[in-house]
């Protein structure tokens, strides 16, 4: 009997289920279905907008979705997440799908990517939880938030001082990056917790807690 070839959605879902425990999460069937919907949305738009680098469905499950969910333990109950340079909506959209108590403001300077984010929020049933601001963060009054995430913004090490100064009222910063970002954080004299991204050699989630409540 010929084995049925897995569809991209099936391949993504299989990888999600197989690898989730390594990332400290246990997505149930309904959540996995919603994450599959998100995966397909990104795939539909990616050829036009280059939201993420080309990768297999299994790589998207681990490198993008499960990596994003590493942020969950650092998001307090009822938190508002300020996602700067949101791009494909990572890490904010997977976190919102996993936790109905969360809200998010997605800041994305690309107007075209902002259109995708609004469509994704609508299609995924997140309109009550998320909104998109299509501007560069430097030109904004910082929205009130408990946490800030930054995963794929270009030149993060260069703009880090400006980002830190901009988000002075945010108590927890969740920054994804490598050794270059670690060195920059150390150079700035910042205390941070390091979470190694499973399966990677030198990729981390850096967690900065500044003890300032959003006001």
Secondary structure, DSSP 8 states (H G I E B T S, - for coil): -------HHHHHHHHHHHHGGGGT----HHHHHHHHHHHHHHHHHHHHH--S----HHHIIIIIIIHHHTTGGGS-TT-EEEEET-TTTTTHHHHHHH-TT-EEEEE-S-HHHHHHHHHHHHHTT-TTTEEEE-S-GGGS-----SEEEESS-TTHHHHHHHHHHHTTT-SEEEEEE-HHHHHHHHHTT---EEEE-TT-SS-EEEEEE------
